[in-house]
Amino acid sequence: MASDPKMIPQTGLLSAEANEAAALAAYGGVLTVDLDAIIANWRKLEKTAVPAECSAVVKADAYGCGAAQVARALSKAGCKTFFVATIEEARTVRAAVPEAAIYVLGGYFQNTGEHYAEINCRPVIGDLNELAEWDVFCRRTGWSGGAAIHIDTGMNRLGLTIADAQAIIPRINAGDHGITLVMSHLVSAEQLNSPVNAKQLAAFRGIASEFAGVPAALTNSSGIFLGAPFQFDLVRPGAALYGVNPTPEADNPMQQVVDLKARIVQIRSIERGETVGYGGTWTARRPTKLAIIAVGYADGYFRAASSNDGTRGAEVIVAGKRCPVAGRVSMDLIAIDITDLPPNAARRGHMVTLLGEGITVDELAHHFGTIGYEVLTSLGRRYARVYKGGNVVEPLPAVEQPPSPPPVEQPASPPPLPT
């Protein structure tokens, strides 16, 4: 088991286990990431997608799970390609996996070419202007690190139109084009019978076939389960790696990854008719025993999980039993109704479970009124973070950011694309 070293002060008087226990006691909550579960999820997705290559999306700090630790664990398991959203995210992943292919989904901007070359990562280009600017940089510097072309087939977010993509086919067929991947993104992959899926598949298959010899990628986590026609040469799972259900119309085939516990800071009793929390929206209907927990919306436990006199909120596990939230979630604290627990089953200093022991990311997302993606990426930085499995993948030290390179002189307007 590995923990963030900055959170675990060491002394020479205690064992490593005792040091860790003492350090964790200083935190209101502990977030444990099971790297073995992430590896198992990746292998399941890889098997489902065979013969396509299975990459890993580790943007947003690997959906809140720790990009460096996750990338290193998956690289050891055999993953060779990673996707991030920004160049700075790519720096973190590159430090963790020196040999992997890394694609940056956020696109290419003028004067950023040196950053891509410096860490050997590849922009995902979704606009003809971006492509022209990338060509300028590559011709001027001789850089040949490669790039992906993103084609919009219905998301209407990023990507070349089909017409724009067809316009650069002569460039691709001319050879020495430096394009290492052509990709698109599904709109409704989690809906198995959505007609949009078939429409996007037909559009992407048609245009991708014209990029002779260039690998193609269409599917995200849910898209993998749409079947072989959607999988092409590479699949890009993200949320499913971290335990979010990619098939919400069926049981979750993925293992749970995140376990979240928080500490009881006080036990108190109130009389029937008394209220709890801001606004007094929850009223005790009997003499009630409460556990006050050191977590709140500043830690990513959404205020929407609150309860009131007409609505039951989320639940947490206290001493092995589900207990409901009482009143509003505040910034740093929540109250839990533990009246039905045996005497002394919960005490000050004990930990309760907010995620785990049967409470899934998707269940918590339901109470939060959102999706599992947002739950994971919102988990705060005030928790002690612990990693287990993954061959004990130690956290990397902070990456020193190199000074920004001097601005690159560019033409006033990009030259026409070569044909």
C-alpha positions in Angstrom: 0.0 0.0 0.0 1.4 3.4 -0.9 0.3 6.8 0.3 1.0 10.3 -0.8 4.4 11.0 0.9 3.6 14.6 1.6 0.7 13.4 3.8 2.6 10.7 5.7 5.3 12.2 7.9 7.8 9.6 9.0 9.6 9.1 12.3 12.3 6.7 13.3 10.4 5.5 16.4 7.4 3.7 14.7 7.0 1.1 12.0 5.9 2.1 8.5 2.4 0.9 9.3 2.2 2.8 12.6 3.6 5.9 10.9 0.9 5.7 8.3 -1.9 5.1 10.8 -0.7 8.1 12.9 -0.6 10.3 9.8 -4.1 9.2 8.6 -5.5 10.1 12.0 -4.8 13.7 11.2 -7.2 13.8 8.3 -11.0 13.9 8.3 -11.3 11.5 5.5 -9.3 8.8 3.7 -9.7 8.1 -0.1 -8.3 4.7 -1.1 -7.7 3.9 -4.8 -7.5 0.3 -5.7 -5.0 0.1 -8.6 -5.5 -3.6 -9.0 -9.2 -3.0 -9.6 -8.3 -0.4 -12.3 -6.0 -2.9 -13.9 -8.7 -5.6 -13.8 -11.2 -3.2 -15.4 -8.7 -2.3 -18.1 -8.1 -6.0 -18.8 -11.8 -6.7 -19.0 -12.2 -3.9 -21.5 -9.2 -5.0 -23.5 -10.6 -8.5 -23.7 -14.0 -7.2 -24.8 -12.3 -5.1 -27.6 -9.9 -7.7 -29.0 -8.3 -7.3 -31.5 -8.5 -3.5 -31.1 -5.9 -1.9 -28.9 -7.2 -0.7 -25.5 -5.9 2.6 -24.4 -6.7 4.6 -21.2 -8.1 8.0 -20.7 -6.4 9.6 -17.7 -7.5 13.2 -18.1 -8.7 15.2 -15.0 -6.1 13.5 -12.9 -7.4 10.1 -14.0 -10.9 11.0 -13.1 -9.7 12.1 -9.6 -7.8 8.9 -9.0 -4.3 10.1 -9.6 -3.0 10.3 -13.2 0.6 9.4 -12.3 -0.2 6.4 -10.2 -2.9 5.1 -12.6 -0.8 5.5 -15.7 2.2 3.7 -14.1 0.0 0.8 -13.0 -1.7 0.5 -16.4 1.6 0.8 -18.2 3.0 -2.1 -16.2 -0.2 -4.1 -17.1 0.5 -3.5 -20.8 -1.3 -0.3 -21.7 0.6 1.6 -24.4 -1.5 4.6 -25.3 -3.0 7.3 -23.0 -5.3 10.3 -23.5 -5.3 13.5 -21.5 -7.0 16.9 -22.0 -4.1 19.4 -21.6 -0.4 19.6 -22.2 0.2 20.0 -18.4 -1.7 16.8 -17.8 0.5 15.2 -20.5 3.6 16.3 -18.6 2.4 14.4 -15.5 1.7 11.3 -17.5 4.9 11.5 -19.4 6.9 11.5 -16.2 5.1 8.4 -15.2 5.2 6.5 -18.5 8.3 7.6 -20.5 7.7 5.2 -23.4 3.9 5.5 -23.9 2.0 7.3 -26.7 0.2 10.3 -25.2 -2.6 12.2 -27.0 -3.8 15.6 -25.9 -7.5 16.0 -26.6 -7.8 19.7 -26.2 -6.4 20.6 -29.6 -3.4 22.6 -30.9 -2.7 26.3 -30.5 0.0 28.4 -32.1 3.3 28.6 -30.1 2.6 25.4 -28.3 4.5 23.1 -30.7 7.7 23.1 -28.6 5.8 21.9 -25.6 4.5 18.9 -27.5 8.0 18.2 -28.9 9.6 18.6 -25.5 7.6 15.8 -23.9 6.9 13.8 -27.1 3.1 13.9 -27.0 0.6 14.3 -29.8 -2.1 16.9 -30.3 -5.6 15.8 -31.3 -6.4 18.3 -34.1 -10.0 19.2 -34.8 -9.9 22.2 -37.0 -8.2 23.1 -40.4 -6.5 26.2 -38.8 -5.0 23.9 -36.1 -3.8 21.6 -38.8 -2.2 24.4 -40.8 -0.5 25.7 -37.6 0.8 22.3 -36.8 2.1 21.8 -40.3 4.0 25.1 -40.0 5.6 24.0 -36.7 6.6 20.6 -38.1 8.1 22.0 -41.3 10.0 24.7 -39.5 11.5 22.4 -36.8 11.5 19.0 -38.6 9.4 17.5 -35.7 7.7 14.3 -36.7 6.1 13.2 -33.5 2.7 12.6 -35.0 -0.8 13.9 -34.4 -4.4 12.7 -34.4 -7.3 14.0 -36.5 -10.6 14.4 -34.7 -13.7 14.3 -37.0 -17.1 15.4 -35.7 -19.8 12.8 -36.6 -22.6 14.3 -34.5 -21.4 15.6 -31.1 -21.1 19.2 -32.5 -18.3 20.0 -30.1 -14.8 19.5 -31.4 -13.6 18.0 -34.7 -13.4 18.6 -38.4 -16.6 18.4 -40.3 -16.9 15.5 -42.7 -16.4 18.0 -45.6 -13.3 19.4 -44.0 -12.0 15.9 -43.4 -12.6 14.9 -47.0 -10.7 18.0 -48.1 -7.5 16.8 -46.5 -7.6 13.3 -48.0 -5.2 14.2 -50.8 -2.7 15.3 -48.1 -3.1 11.9 -46.4 -2.7 10.0 -49.6 0.4 11.9 -50.5 2.3 10.1 -47.7 4.6 11.4 -45.0 1.6 13.1 -43.4 2.4 12.4 -39.8 -1.2 11.5 -38.8 -1.1 8.6 -36.4 -4.8 8.3 -35.6 -8.2 9.4 -36.9 -10.9 9.5 -34.3 -14.5 10.6 -33.4 -16.6 10.5 -30.3 -20.0 8.9 -29.7 -23.0 11.0 -28.5 -25.2 8.3 -26.9 -23.0 5.2 -26.5 -24.6 4.3 -23.1 -28.0 3.9 -24.9 -27.8 0.6 -26.7 -30.7 1.2 -29.0 -30.1 4.9 -29.8 -30.3 5.4 -33.6 -27.6 8.1 -33.3 -25.1 5.3 -32.7 -25.7 3.7 -36.1 -25.7 7.1 -37.8 -22.4 8.0 -36.3 -20.9 4.6 -37.1 -21.8 4.9 -40.7 -20.4 8.4 -41.0 -17.2 7.5 -39.3 -16.6 4.3 -41.1 -17.1 6.1 -44.4 -14.6 8.9 -43.7 -12.1 6.8 -41.8 -11.8 4.3 -44.7 -10.4 7.2 -46.8 -7.5 7.7 -44.4 -5.5 4.9 -45.9 -3.3 3.1 -43.4 -4.2 5.4 -40.5 -5.6 3.6 -37.3 -9.1 4.6 -36.4 -10.8 5.1 -33.0 -14.5 5.8 -32.2 -15.5 4.3 -28.9 -15.4 5.5 -25.3 -16.2 3.2 -22.3 -19.8 2.5 -23.2 -19.1 2.3 -26.9 -16.9 -0.8 -26.3 -20.1 -2.7 -25.3 -21.9 -1.8 -28.6 -19.9 -4.5 -30.3 -17.1 -5.2 -32.7 -18.3 -2.8 -35.5 -17.7 0.2 -33.2 -14.3 -0.8 -32.0 -12.1 -0.2 -35.0 -8.3 -0.2 -34.3 -8.3 1.4 -30.8 -10.8 2.0 -28.0 -10.6 4.8 -25.5 -12.1 3.8 -22.1 -12.3 6.4 -19.4 -14.9 6.3 -16.7 -15.3 2.5 -16.8 -11.7 2.1 -15.7 -12.6 3.8 -12.5 -15.7 1.8 -11.7 -18.5 3.8 -13.3 -21.1 1.6 -15.0 -20.6 1.8 -18.8 -23.8 -0.2 -19.4 -26.4 1.6 -17.2 -29.2 -0.4 -18.8 -27.6 -3.5 -17.2 -25.6 -4.6 -14.2 -22.2 -2.9 -13.8 -19.5 -5.2 -15.2 -16.7 -3.1 -13.7 -15.0 -3.4 -10.3 -15.4 -0.6 -7.7 -12.1 1.4 -7.5 -12.6 4.1 -4.9 -13.3 3.6 -1.2 -14.0 6.8 0.7 -14.2 7.0 4.5 -14.6 10.0 6.8 -14.2 10.4 10.5 -16.9 10.9 13.2 -16.0 14.1 15.0 -18.9 14.1 17.5 -21.8 12.0 18.8 -24.8 13.9 20.0 -28.4 13.3 21.0 -31.4 15.5 20.2 -35.0 15.4 21.3 -38.1 14.8 19.2 -39.1 18.0 17.3 -35.5 19.5 17.2 -34.1 20.3 13.8 -30.6 19.6 12.3 -28.4 21.7 10.1 -28.8 24.9 8.1 -32.3 26.1 7.5 -33.7 23.5 10.0 -35.1 21.5 7.2 -34.9 18.1 8.9 -36.9 17.5 12.1 -36.4 14.6 14.5 -39.5 12.5 14.7 -38.2 10.7 17.8 -35.3 11.1 20.3 -32.4 10.8 17.9 -28.7 10.0 18.1 -26.5 11.8 15.5 -23.0 11.2 14.3 -21.3 14.4 12.9 -18.9 13.5 10.1 -15.9 15.5 8.9 -16.8 15.8 5.2 -18.9 18.3 3.2 -19.4 19.8 -0.2 -15.9 21.3 0.0 -14.7 17.7 -0.2 -16.9 16.7 -3.1 -19.9 15.4 -1.1 -22.6 17.4 -2.9 -25.2 19.4 -1.0 -27.8 17.7 -3.2 -27.3 14.6 -1.0 -29.1 16.5 1.9 -32.3 15.3 3.4 -35.3 17.2 4.7 -38.7 16.5 6.2 -40.1 15.3 2.9 -37.1 13.8 1.1 -34.6 11.1 2.2 -31.0 11.9 1.2 -28.0 9.8 0.8 -26.8 7.0 3.1 -23.4 6.1 4.6 -22.2 2.9 6.2 -21.7 3.2 10.0 -20.6 0.0 11.8 -21.7 -2.1 8.9 -25.2 -0.6 8.7 -26.7 2.0 6.3 -27.6 5.2 8.1 -29.3 8.2 6.4 -28.0 11.8 6.2 -29.9 14.1 8.5 -30.4 17.6 7.3 -28.3 19.7 4.9 -24.8 18.8 3.8 -22.6 21.8 4.8 -19.2 22.8 3.6 -17.2 20.7 6.1 -19.7 18.5 7.9 -22.7 16.2 7.6 -25.0 14.7 10.2 -25.9 11.1 10.2 -28.9 9.5 12.0 -27.4 6.5 13.9 -30.4 6.0 16.3 -30.9 2.4 15.1 -27.4 1.3 15.8 -26.6 -0.7 18.9 -25.2 1.4 21.9 -21.5 2.3 21.4 -21.4 0.9 17.9 -20.2 4.3 16.7 -17.9 6.5 18.6 -16.0 9.7 18.1 -12.9 9.0 15.9 -14.5 6.0 14.2 -14.6 6.0 10.4 -17.7 5.7 8.3 -17.9 4.7 4.6 -19.3 7.1 2.0 -18.2 5.1 -1.0 -17.7 1.3 -0.7 -19.3 -1.5 1.2 -22.1 -1.6 -1.3 -22.4 2.2 -1.9 -21.3 2.6 -5.5 -20.2 5.7 -7.5 -23.4 5.5 -9.5 -25.6 5.3 -6.4 -23.9 8.4 -5.0 -24.3 10.1 -8.3 -28.0 9.4 -8.2 -28.2 11.2 -4.8 -26.1 14.0 -6.1 -28.3 14.5 -9.1 -25.4 14.0 -11.5 -23.2 11.2 -13.1 -20.4 9.1 -11.7 -17.8 11.1 -13.8 -18.6 14.3 -11.8 -18.6 12.4 -8.5 -15.1 11.1 -9.0 -13.6 14.3 -10.4 -15.1 16.3 -7.6 -13.5 14.4 -4.7 -11.6 17.0 -2.8 -7.9 17.3 -1.9 -8.5 17.4 1.8 -8.5 13.6 2.0 -5.5 11.5 2.8 -5.0 9.5 -0.4 -3.9 5.9 -0.2 -3.1 3.6 -3.1 -3.2 -0.2 -2.9 -2.2 -2.8 -5.4 -0.6 -2.1 -8.8 2.7 -3.6 -7.6 2.8 -0.8 -5.0 2.9 2.1 -7.3 4.5 4.9 -5.4 3.4 8.5 -6.1 5.8 10.5 -8.1 7.3 13.7 -6.8 5.9 16.9 -8.1 7.1 17.6 -11.7 9.1 20.8 -11.9 7.7 22.9 -14.7 10.3 24.1 -17.2 10.3 27.7 -18.2 8.1 28.5 -21.2 10.0 28.5 -24.5 10.2 31.8 -26.3 7.4 32.6 -28.6 7.6 31.1 -32.0 7.2 33.5 -34.9 4.4 32.4 -37.1 3.1 33.8 -40.4 0.3 36.4 -40.0 -2.1 33.8 -41.4 -1.6 30.0 -41.8 -0.5 28.8 -45.3 -2.8 26.6 -47.2 -2.7 22.9 -46.4 -0.3 21.0 -48.6 -1.8 18.6 -51.1 
